[in-house]
Amino acid sequence: MTNPRQIALIALRDIHAGAYADVALNKVLQKFSLPNLDRGLLTELVYGTVRRQRTLDAIINQLASKKSHQQPKDLRTILHLGLYQLRYQERIPPSAAVNTTVELAKNNGFAGLTGFVNGLLRQYIRLGEKSPEPLKLPENPVQRLGILHSFPDWIIEVWLEQLSWAETEQLCQWMNQTPTIDLRINPLRTTIEEVEEALQSVGILTRRIAHLPQALRLIGNTGAIQNIPGFSQGWWSVQDASAQLVGYLLNPQPGEVVIDACAAPGGKTTHIAELMQDQGKIWAGDRTASRLAKLKENARRLHLQSIHICTGDSRHLPQFYHTGDRVLLDAPCSGLGTLHRHPDARWRQTPESVVELSRLQSQLIANTSKFVKPGGILVYATCTLHPKENEDVISTFLASHPHWQIQPPRVDSPQLAYSTPQGWLKVWPHRENMDGFFMVRLRKTNNSE
Ligand SMILES: C[S@@+](CC[C@H](N)C(=O)[O-])C[C@H]1O[C@@H](n2cnc3c(N)ncnc32)[C@H](O)[C@@H]1O
């Protein structure tokens, strides 16, 4: 099969049945061999329709007599695909979007409904000719933003608690973009200049990122990551700029003992090893063995020797008590700072899952703080923007752990740019053009047991 729209329908069926969007997409990309352009279109259609689902459903609700959720499942997905192309894909002529969608309906058991599909899509085009916004939006301002930018109301509300309306809208728009790829250069194998040159020689454009000495942002489409020069030599890792800030905030030194309590697949563990010149001992703990296998593979590719694996639940592991000079807790979280990378995440997380995660995060910080020696450091980080998983976890921890205090970034450190008056760092993606992140450095006093 070579029709990217038909293949998109197959992947979307899987996603609507519960599969992760990236897993479902990779499955079809591996199964069907497509030319590069069609692979690009397939990826755009799958990720785009998942991301814009709420907006696309609102259009169906407006134009059809039956609500979107009452339509047969496949028909709803086919309409999503057609409407997505009409609304968001300027490169696809409207007539091609309509004809290919009608064809898709015909080939997937809806031969009797091709008139309905054709009519609905053409009605949308006609409305768009009359008004720049064919979609009728509700009066309620939260729902209005949620429908326009395709987010559940509760996420809009979480952002509105922290940002103005205008910034909330900017953040919504930012999260609907195709994500960029950043590299972190491994200074133990090469230099940033050498990587820049190697990439340039194969036509890959890059740019440096302020405050991050080993970071390069890739510009434009680069093809498969494994084919970028230097991958097999361990010259670099893929890691977003804001995730690179975490290693610098921890500031590990050669010869120290560092415990990375939620380490897999090892983006930050390998950064820590590089910052320590691969000298010292790093314990990489995680409860998921399959993810730790990826960490091992990454450490091997980067030629790092100082990393040791420990499979287990970091809410326990008493063998680590009072052994770490520095501990990193890069906690499992709702990922509200990386919604652009995971198009289905906004539909998977709920206010209830956030409460559940914040409970786990509190248990993890309470126990991993015991891993730290007196006078040592613990960095808590998440890639979410929800105060319940960030500020609240830290405030509650500090209130019940008098031997701990926040150690804000030094005035001469690059992280200062993201620092808040409370001493923790919050990276807002629409301001900094990088993934959303929260991180804080905590210090245990010398006289604690
Ligand atoms: C945000 S990810 C870590 C990403 C990693 N630090 C990196 O930079 O590549 C969170 C990790 O926590 C792990 N995890 C979740 N609950 C855990 C627990 N109770 N104990 C140990 N690891 C846990 C998950 O398996 C997941 O790999």
The ligand as an SDF file (V2000), in Angstrom:
LIG
                    3D

 27 29  0  0  0  0  0  0  0  0999 V2000
   10.8060   11.9440   32.9750 C   0  0  0  0  0  0  0  0  0  0  0  0
   11.2500   10.2960   32.7780 S   0  0  0  0  0  0  0  0  0  0  0  0
   12.9920   10.3460   32.9930 C   0  0  0  0  0  0  0  0  0  0  0  0
   13.7640   10.8760   31.8120 C   0  0  0  0  0  0  0  0  0  0  0  0
   15.2600   10.7760   31.9990 C   0  0  0  0  0  0  0  0  0  0  0  0
   15.7180   11.3980   33.2140 N   0  0  0  0  0  0  0  0  0  0  0  0
   16.0250   11.3700   30.8280 C   0  0  0  0  0  0  0  0  0  0  0  0
   16.4730   12.5040   30.9120 O   0  0  0  0  0  0  0  0  0  0  0  0
   16.1550   10.6720   29.8080 O   0  0  0  0  0  0  0  0  0  0  0  0
   10.7180    9.5900   34.2750 C   0  0  0  0  0  0  0  0  0  0  0  0
   11.1960    8.1730   34.5280 C   0  0  0  0  0  0  0  0  0  0  0  0
   10.7890    7.8060   35.8410 O   0  0  0  0  0  0  0  0  0  0  0  0
   10.6170    6.4170   35.8670 C   0  0  0  0  0  0  0  0  0  0  0  0
    9.8440    6.1160   37.1090 N   0  0  0  0  0  0  0  0  0  0  0  0
    8.5320    6.3110   37.3410 C   0  0  0  0  0  0  0  0  0  0  0  0
    8.2360    5.9560   38.6070 N   0  0  0  0  0  0  0  0  0  0  0  0
    9.3970    5.5480   39.1840 C   0  0  0  0  0  0  0  0  0  0  0  0
    9.7300    5.0560   40.4770 C   0  0  0  0  0  0  0  0  0  0  0  0
    8.8120    4.9290   41.4310 N   0  0  0  0  0  0  0  0  0  0  0  0
   11.0190    4.7120   40.7090 N   0  0  0  0  0  0  0  0  0  0  0  0
   11.9620    4.8150   39.7420 C   0  0  0  0  0  0  0  0  0  0  0  0
   11.6800    5.2800   38.4900 N   0  0  0  0  0  0  0  0  0  0  0  0
   10.4210    5.6300   38.2220 C   0  0  0  0  0  0  0  0  0  0  0  0
    9.9460    6.1080   34.5570 C   0  0  0  0  0  0  0  0  0  0  0  0
   10.1620    4.7560   34.1940 O   0  0  0  0  0  0  0  0  0  0  0  0
   10.6620    7.1010   33.6020 C   0  0  0  0  0  0  0  0  0  0  0  0
   11.6980    6.4570   32.9590 O   0  0  0  0  0  0  0  0  0  0  0  0
  1  2  1  0
  2  3  1  0
  2 10  1  0
  3  4  1  0
  4  5  1  0
  5  6  1  0
  5  7  1  0
  7  8  2  0
  7  9  1  0
 10 11  1  0
 11 12  1  0
 11 26  1  0
 12 13  1  0
 13 14  1  0
 13 24  1  0
 14 15  1  0
 14 23  1  0
 15 16  2  0
 16 17  1  0
 17 18  1  0
 17 23  2  0
 18 19  1  0
 18 20  2  0
 20 21  1  0
 21 22  2  0
 22 23  1  0
 24 25  1  0
 24 26  1  0
 26 27  1  0
M  CHG  2   2   1   9  -1
M  END
$$$$
